[in-house]
Amino acid sequence: MEKNEIESKQEEPTTFESTLEAWNSLSRDDRLSAFESLNRADSDELFLSLNSLDQAEVFQIFGTPTRRSLIRLLAPDDAADLIQELDETERAEALDLLDVRTKREVSALLAYKEDQAGGLMNPRFARIRPDMTVVSALEYLRMQARDQVETLRYLYILDFDQKLHGVVSLRQLFAADPATLITDLAEKDVISVAEDLDQEEVSRLFSQYDLMAIPVLDNEGRMKGIVTLDDIVNVVQEEATEDIQKFGAQEVLENPYLRTGYFEMFRKRFTWLVLLFMGSTLTATAMSAFEHQIKAIIALTIFIPLIISSGGNSGSQAATLIVRAIALGELRLQDWWRVLLRELVVGLSLGLGLGILGYLRIAFWPGSEALYSTLYFDVALTVGISVVGVVLWGSLVGAMLPFMLRMLKLDPATASAPMVSTLVDVVGIMIYFLVATIIFAI
């Protein structure tokens, strides 16, 4: 009975859902086999469910007839995303597989950068004129619905020059009197974006105003297309991935981990590791400057890792909070002084809390005299005071570095935890041994 059940399961045909679920774990050859094993409807649905990078991989596997049918499944903005993933030599060939109208639309989209609103938008959207009545607008809308417009939720009101005059929802249209003019129903206070606006700013507007779609305008107010919520979901994932990778102190990977070549992976990680390594050598230089103090009080060396980690941890915490707040638009460049004052108070409080714990741990730990010499009270005081200074310094560096990078037109995410730790370590060592010099009068 059990054997028959196993054989029955093995004979079940591959489905769209099971293939999509296993897709990321399959090799290139297995993906081809899985894709070809699906019926036409399921293979089309699978292709539409993949991201642009995977779509390009599938697209490249097949010959011209299959390529033509696949790329023509896509909306113009999605077709543009697929083509951007191809090599330069293949892009013209892929464009030629499209019908004349779509080719013109996709070519226009490819003129924008990938991370601009113009590169995200779909040029096919529902449009009506302000002088139409409701009944004529509905009739015109039926005609557009056959033309694969992106969404029918919102209808954009354009004049003969294609300038945006307002928006009306389909629900409003159905509820209105058939003789009512569209201009009388229009919501004229429309949130829109410029065609060259960065995708991160576009995603922030979606979040801030809880939008489902947003119109894209050129410099003269003509409407070029719409960016929809499903487009922006991919943007948010992409931006989050980039920020996480930068925060790990490495260059952003262009491809998924398993599809990134060895030498590319080495190059993108090694450069930052070299910079951080060279920065860490400054810690050794700082310690050598206090060689006399180290020889005089050997017990001081025991707590060097404690001092370094305390500053690095507080700096990483502050940097993470500030980078995220800047990314969400909660903080602007001019807010730096407010953050500075707040971190002065918070960093000092955190430092005092940890410093007191450090002092009590050393001064009253059983066997402290045997562990830390007869001067263990002085060692405890040195560690306690140093922790206060190092944690305060770490908090300030971690909070201010993202603002400095933004001022220099760089990505605040570059203020990664390893970078902050490296900057804090050197100063932390100096603070520690300067405090020791004063307390021990070495």
N, C-alpha and C positions, 0 to 999 in steps of 0.2 A: 504493500500500500504506500509506504513512504517512498519507495523507489519510483513508483508511478507518479507521485506528486512532484518529485524532483524533475523527472523527465518532462512533465507537463509544463513546469515553470521554465525549463530551458527552451521549450518550443514556442513560448509566448513571443509574438513579434515585438520588435523594438518600438517604443512609443516616443512621441515628442517629449513628454514629461520626463521619462527616464533618461533620455539622451541629454536633455538640458541639465538635469541634475548631476550627471556624471561628466559633463563636458570638460570642466577644468582639470580633471584628473586623467584625461585621455591623451595619448600621444597623437602626433600629427596624422599618422597612418590610421590609428583607431578612430580618429574623428572623421576621416574621409569614409571609412567603412560604415560607421554609425550613421552618417549623413545620407549615404547612398542607400542604406537599408530602409529608410523611411519612405512612406508613400508621398506623393507630390504635395498634398495639403499639409502634412506634418513637417516635411522638409522646409516648406516655405515659412511655416509658423516658427520653426526653430531658427531659421536665418533671421527673421525679424526680431527674435528675442535676444540675439547675440549683441555684444557691444561692437563698435566699429572695427576694433583691432581683430576680433575673431571673425567678423564678417569678411574682412579683407583676406584673411588666411583661407577661408572657405572659397572665396571668390577666385583666388589665384590657383587653386587646385584644379579647377575645371576648365574645359575648353570654351570657345566663344559662344556657342548656342546657350549653354547653361549659364554662363556669365551674364548674357543679355537678359535672360529671364529673371535672374537673381537681382541684378541692380535695378531693374524696372519695378521691383516690388517696393522699393524704398521711396519715401518722401524726398523732395529735393535736398533738404538739410541733412538727412541721413545719408543720402547718396554722396553728398559733399564730404561728410565725415569719413566714409569708406574710402573715397578716392584719395583723401589726404594721408591715409595709412599706406598707400601704395608707393612704390618707387617712382621717381620722376619719369622713367621711361615707359611706365605702364599707365600713367594718368590720362594721357591723350587717348589711348586705346579704349580705356574705360568710359571716357566721356562720349566717344563715338558710338557706344552701345545704347545710349539714351535717345529718346525721341527728341525732335527739334526743340520743342518748348522746354522740356525738362533740362536739356543740355544747356540752353540759354540761362535758365534759372540757376543751375548748379555752377556754371562758369562764373556767374555774378557772385555767388556765395564764396567761391574759392578765392576771390579777390580780397576777401577779408582775412584777418588773422584768425587762427583757431580759437583764441581766447577772447574775441570781441563779440559783442551782441550780434553784429552782422553775420558772424560766422556760425552763430547758434540758431538764427531765425529760420523760419519756414516762410517762403514768399507766398504761399497759398493760404489765404484766410478769407473769411466771409466778409464781404463788403457791400454796402448799400449807399445810396445817395440821400442827402438831406431833404430833397424836394419830393421824395417818394411818399406815397401813402402806405399804410400798414399792409393793405391787401396786395399792392404791387410789390412791396418789399418781400413778402412771403413767397410770392410767385418767383421772384428773381432768386430767392434763396434756394428754392427747389432746384433750379437750374445749376446753381453752384454746388449743391450737395453731390451732384454726379461727378464733380470735378476734383474729388479727393482733397477738399480743403482740410486744413489741420484740425479745426474745431468749429462747431456750430454754436457753442455756448455763448460767445460774444460776437456781435455784428458791428463792424467798424464803419463809421460814417465818413465817407470821403467825398470831396468835391471833384470837379473835372480835372483839377491839377493834382489829384491824389494826395491832397493835404488833409490831415486828420481833423475832423470837426467834433468828434464825440464817439460814444459807444452806446449800444443798447443791447440788452440781453434777449435771448430768444423767448424767455418767459414773459418779459414785458411786451414783446411783439404779439404773442398769442392772447394776452389779456387785454390788449388795447382795442379801441374801436377801429374797425377796418378803414374808416375814412380819415383817421388821424394822420397828420404829417409826421414823418420820422424826426424832423428837426424839433418837434414839440416833445418827443420822448427822450431825446438824447441826453446822456450824462456827459457834460462837456468838460468836467474837471477830470481828465484822464491822465493817469500816471504812465509815462512813456520813457524810453531810453534812447540815447543817441546810438547810431550804428557802430561807433568806435569805442563804446563803453566797455570796460574790462568785465569779463564774465563773473568775477568775484563780486563786483558792485551790483551786477544784475541779480545774482543770487541773494544778495542782502536785501534788495527791494522786494523780492518775492517773499522773503521771510518777514520783513517789516510790515508789509501791507496785506499779507495772506492772499496773494494773487494766484490765479490759475493760468493767466496769460498776460503778456505785456507787449504793447506795440513798439516797433523799432522805427525811428524816424531818421531821415538824413538831415543835413545842415539847414535845409530850406523848409523843413517841416513836412516833407512828403513821406508817407508811410511806405516802408519797404518790406515789412513782414512782421511776424510775431514770434516771440519766444514763449514756449509753454512749460508747464510745470515738469513734465517728463524730461524735457531737455535739461532743465536746471538740476534735476536730481543727479544726473551724471556729472554735472559740473561740480556740485558739492562734494561728491565722492572723489573726484579727481583732485580738487583743491585740498581736501583733507589728507589724501594720500601724499601729495607733495609736501604739505606742512609737516606731516609725521616723519617723512624721510629726511627733510632738512633738519628737523629737531633732533634726529639721530646723528647729525654731523656727517652728511654725505650729500653728493649731488643727486638730483632727482633722476630716477630710472625712467626711461622712455617706454619700456616694455615691462610686462609682468616678470616677477622674479625668475621663474623657471625658463623664461624665453629671453632673458638677458644673457648675452655672451660672456664668457669668462673674462676676456680682456676689458670689455666695457665695465663689468662689475668691479674688476680690480682697479681700473682707472678712477671710477667715480667714488670709490671708498678710500683709495690710497692717498689721494691728494689731501683730503681733510685729515686723515690720520697723521700724515707728515706734519701738517700745520699744528695740530694739537700736540704731537710728540715734541716738536721744537719748542712749543710754548711750555710744555711740562719740564723741559730741561732748565727753564728759568727757575723752577722750584729748587732744583739741585744747586743752582748758582746762589740762590738766596740762602740756602742752608749752609753753604760753604762760607758765606760771609759771617756766620755765627758759630764757626767751628770752636772758638774759645769757650763760648757758653755751653756748647754741647759736651765738651770734654770736662768742664767743671761740674756740671750737673747732668749725669748720664740719664737720670730718670726722666728728663724732659723729652727725650726721643720717643719714649713709650707712647706719648700722647699726640705725636705729630699726625698720625692717621685720623684721630678724633677731631683735631682742629680743622684739618683739610676737609673731611667729610661734612662737618657741621656747616662750614661756609658754602661748600658746593651744593649741599642739599637745600639750604635756604635760598641760594641764588637760582637754582633750577625751579623751585616752587614759584618764586616771583616772576621769572621769565615766562613760565608756562601760563600763569594767570594773565599777564599783560599781553602776551602775543595773542591769546584767545580773545581777550577783550577788544583788542585792536581789530582782529579779523571780523568780529561781530558788529563792529561799529560802535561799541560801548565807550571807547576812548578815542579821542582825536589827538593830533600832534600837540595842540595847545594845552592839553590836559597834563602834560608832563610834570608841571610843578605840583599839581594836586596829588599825583601819584607819589612824587618825591616826599611830600610831607606825610602822606599816609604810611609809606614804607619806613620812614624814619621812626614813627611811633610803633608800628607793627614789628619792624625788625629789632628795635631796641627791646620791646616786650618779649619777643621770642628769644632773643639773646640772653636776657636776664633769667628767663625760665630755665633755659638749658645750662646757663652758667652756674646757677644755684645747684642744679642737679649734679653737675660735674664736680663742684666743690664738695658737696656732701658725700658723693661717691668715693672720692679720694681721701678726704680728711677723716672719715669715720668708718672706712672699710676695715674689717678685721685684718690685722697684720700689715697695715699701711706702712709702718716704719721699716719692716723687713723688705717690703716691695719697692718703696719709693725713697728710701733713705730717711735719716732722722729729720730731714727738712720737708717732710711730707705735707705739713700745713702750708708751707710756702709754695710747694708744687701745686697743691690744690687751689690756692689763691691765684697762682699764675694761669692755670687752666681755666678757672672760672671767669676771670676778667678777659682772657683772650677769646673765649667762646662768645662773650657778649660783643666784642669788637668785630670778630670774624663773621658772625651771623648777621650783624647789622650791615657790614660791608657787602656781604653776599646778597642780601635783600636789595640793597641800593643798586648794585651792578646788574642784577637780574631784572630789575624793574626799568632801569634807564637805558640799557642796551637796545631793546626793541625800538624805543623812541629815536635813538641815535641812528639806527639803521633806516628807519622810515624817513628821517630827515635827509639821509643820503640817497633816498630813492631806491633803497634795497628792501628785500622781503624781511620783515621782522622775524619770520620763522627761522631765519639764519642764526638768530640768538639761541642756538641750541644748548641743551643741558651740558654737553661736553665742553663747548666753547666758554660758557659761563664758569664752569668748574675750573677750567684752566686759568682764567683770569683771576678768579678768587683765590686759588691755591697759593700763588706767589705772594700776594699781599697778606694772606692769612699766615704764612710762615714768618713774614716780617713782623706782623703784629705780635705773634706768639713770643718770638725771641726778644723783641723790644720790651715787652711786659716782663719777661724773665730777667732781662738785664736790670730793669728798674727795681724789681722786688728783691733779687738776690744781690744787687749792687756788684755784679761780676766785673 
